[in-house]
Amino acid sequence: METQQLTSTELSQFTGTENWYRHPIVRKMLYTDGIRHMMNKAGAYWLVDEIAYQQFHPRVKTEEFQVWILATNLEESTALLSCEDGNDRVLCSKQIPYTDFPLAEIKIYVSDNVILLPSEY
């Protein structure tokens, strides 16, 4: 799949959402227009899947508000995905051995089973 260019400025244009999308496997999880745009434009369906699947992790599932950070090493095409509780306490993290995600970093929030961009919060 060929991905298109995605920018942080472009993602910051999303405020609120008009539509809610249900994750196909973790049915309790919803995501917003901004997340859907990011998934489609960057081919980052895997990122939303990973966030949804991690909702079963013992340290993550009890947190109503989560900050997910994907820090990408663009030169090596690797990344670190981590989840924090909003107070800089790391709940879990995972090495991503390969990714073509186009941004050096993205933050994604999860609030009450909704995956959204910070500008949509």
Helices and strands as residue ranges (DSSP letters): H 8-12, E 21-22, E 30-31, H 33-42, H 45-53, G 54-56, E 65-73, E 78-84, E 90-96, E 105-111, E 114-116, G 118-120
